Amino acid sequence: MERFKFIRNVIIKYLPTIITCIGFVIVLVAAVILNSSYNSNMNSNLSYYEDGWTVIISGKEKEAVFPLGFDYDVKEVTIKNKLGIVSDTDCLILEYQYQDVDAYIDGELIYDFNNPKSGNLHTVLGTNILSIPLKAEYSNKTIELIMTPLRDTKAMAIKHMYITPPGDFLYSIYQNNIVQLVIATFLLVLGTFYLVIYITCKVKKFQFETIPSEFFFSFFTFSFFIALWII
């Protein structure tokens, strides 16, 4: 009898952990199965805008070949192209390294993006997303991007470039990351469930025999912040 009681107490004590692990595995398997019906290539449903670009460095022109990468000693790069037919809902979207970008249409400044010159941004590695709004009146005009590095230790680069409505670009990201989104959603729901239990215990002054109510708050914190990190 004492042995049975000990086993029961152990199960109750680790029940939140058991539920979390089992639920995580179930959701992961389900998400992988669901993901198999989606196109996992984020770029496949988007219109590339990577043909016809010219790169200008120190007055010298050459054809741009994507992905674009530049040496550390390059302090300014200009790339230009002629737009086709665009609409007021389109944006020129760049996947690029951290650099300042000015956009011109037929020599007129239409967009100016400058990174903060202080703080820790200059230490960040990775790819940034820049969305430059377009208008129908820009159709068949020359677009020019002038880029300067964030600091001397940064090399400029553009991975990909698209002309598409921003909603389509965001949808392609969600589609490509369906597994992560499902897992994050599950963790948010699970974390909310633990939070409700914790609040109920505090309000009703109820205490489980083998599990302190603070455990549920800890599980809520863990689930919630892991979900935010995934997102």
KABEL-V492973 format. One line per field, one symbol per residue. ss: DSSP state (2 for helix, 1 for strand, 0 for the rest). A space follows every 10 residues. Layout:
ss->???
This chain:
ss->0222222222 2220222222 2222222222 2222200000 0000000100 0001111001 1110000110 0000001111 1100000001 1111110011 1111100111 1110000000 2220000111 1110022200 0111111110 0000001111 1111122222 2222220222 2222222222 2222222222 2222000000 0022222222 2222222222 0
